[in-house]
Amino acid sequence: MTLTQTPHAETTIEALHHVIEISDLSLRFETRDGPVQALSNIDLKVERGEFLSFIGPSGCGKTTLLRAIADLETPTSGALKVNGMSAHEARANRAYGYVFQAPALYPWRTVADNIALPLEIMGYPKFERDQRVAEGLELVNLAGFGKKYPWQLSGGMQQRASIARALSFDPELLLMDEPFGALDEIVRDMLNQQLLRLWDKTRKTVLFVTHSIPEAVFLSTRIVVMSPRPGRIQDIIETGFPRQRPLDIRETPEFLEVANRVRHGLRAGHSYDD
Amino acid sequence: MKNVLPVTIVLVALFALWYAAAALMNASLQEDMFANAGHTDYTTAELVAASLEMERPKLPAPHQIAAELYKLTIETAPTSKRGLVYHAAITLEETLIGFLFGAAFGIGLAVAIQSAPVLNRSMMPWIVASQTVPIIALAPMIVVILNQFDITGLAPKAVIAAYLSFFPITVGMVKGFRSPDPLQLDLMRTYSATRRQTFAKLRAPASAPYFFASMQIGAAAALVGAVVAEVTKSEDGGLGARLLAGSYYGQTVQIWAALFAATALSAALVGLIALAGRIVLHRMAFTR
């Protein structure tokens, strides 16, 4: 088990090193059927520039954790710091871009206008908006599709537009909640590669929630294995792959070893039980 | 145009039923008329034919209504008070003014309810209650009250038209403003968008389909309001006034002609809004 954990008060340099610091975070939902402990005593430190995947079965709290970081859910106890600020302040400072499972593009706007949406809200002037939109389209290989409407794009292309939108205002963090879950495997492979290239090029910190073990192992520098009831971290695994990796790496024994560790962690967390 | 045939069949069946009903309903009256005229030996065919050509039938036959419509619209001058065009124009004016105000108020109310949910709980019960009062009872009261303030003529009728049209528009638009799904709203939260930005960029455009649907209902309701108002105060003319005049003088064919004119007017209004809706929604990529 490899945990990036410093024992006590961190130095300033180390404080800047960690984009997100979570200590003893818990989140309880009050539902009609009684309280649900979605997250229980989560400790995690996310380093700048890493690609961190969260994997686990449904109900293990990975989406809840991502949403808590995004200030879309409020923890019931514990500490959460993003860029040294509270989650609420980080959201106000537009510290991250969020990509949902569905593209959530506005059907009445063109692709370019959709990518420009956060820029309009944040008050960027027109020429800068146009420039950033053009760069965003280029980044996700959708150059020339700016004037099209979402219904004219395939699911994979829409999701790429959604990623461009999340990155248009150049946040340091990219939070992705099973963004490729609704797509078929071939498109998924292609988008995984594109995402890796994008990550390597932009040097962002990416938090990626997924169901798929191969996807998590392929994309990440570190994998957080979570288990349900209550939602907690079961294991954190360093993958140790180079930043630029081809799809063929999935056939190598190192890859399979990491995947096995992930599976082992899932089994230990009773993820395969009924 | 594959679906012309079923529609045609239904129309033909409807017309056949209508003629049968007219003949049946008017037959006894026609028999009395024959008896009064001393006309005793007539065949069933003659009876049926005569009952479809009565001057004051219980139920006019379609061709009688068509003939009356033709007489009152094409053969009469548009400015003549005996023609339907003149009265239809009056009704249309009241409807349009009432609908415009009703729509403005309805949308404004919906925006207010969306921004301050407390309004929903405090005002909506009263608004719903107001709509359940029978308009035929309320209309004369509104006219009398407005007359006290020297508001006469077209205005009270437009008020009643507005009164009937604003409610479906409010309900529809509130639903439209609430239509974006939580994912979209979460996205806006991640941008720290203000309520006004979320409204202008997300809720308002998303409500476009609901807008056109509720406008259609509102337009039809406004016309009903105008006609009912005219029935209660018929000095200023309008299709409702013609309906009333027809019932005073027992001119059933005239009543039905006015009825058809009102229906045609309503259909035209609703149809125009629907057409505008199709065009706009297609441009906004809600429909392909």
Interface residues (C-beta under 8 A of the other chain):
Chain A: A70 D71 L72 R91 A92 R94 Y96 G97 Y98 F100 A102 A104 Y106 P107 W108 L117 P118 E120 I121 M122 Y149 P150 W151
Chain B: L183 Q184 D186 L187 M188 R189 T190 Y191 S192 A193 Q197 K201 L202 P205 A208 M284 A285 F286 R288
